[in-house]
Amino acid sequence: MAYYDTYQWAWVAYFLAAVGMYYVVIKFTKYWVNLDVKNYARMISAVILFTPASHSLDGISAIAPAYIVLLGELLTNGVVASLQGLIPLLLALLIGAIALAIQASINSKIAQYKNK
């Protein structure tokens, strides 16, 4: 049971650190002029920080940040095993890119109607 408590507290610590890092990214990109570049930089950092991936080791299944699973599996078990972390990252990036493309399309249509 001690493992479960440590696991929960590790996730709490990681979540707080990730929120802090995302806050730094928001502050860093606050004065960027190009709105699209600003949104994509924020989306990429959010995907890297907050995307989970499942990982199993010796019959114990756990969830970890996808980039940590990707790097850990790449260094220990090779390229094929690292797909456990790469696939969730790529799916989250795809969903984020689609959402930002829709947002940019809506914003351009709104700008067109305001200029008329």
Secondary structure, DSSP 8 states (H G I E B T S, - for coil): -HHHHHHHHHHHHHHHHHHHHHHHHHHHTTT-S-HHHHHHHHHHHHHHHH-EEEEEETTEEEEEEHHHHHHHHHHHT-TTTTHHHHHHHHHHHHHHHHHHHHHHHHHHHHHHHHH-
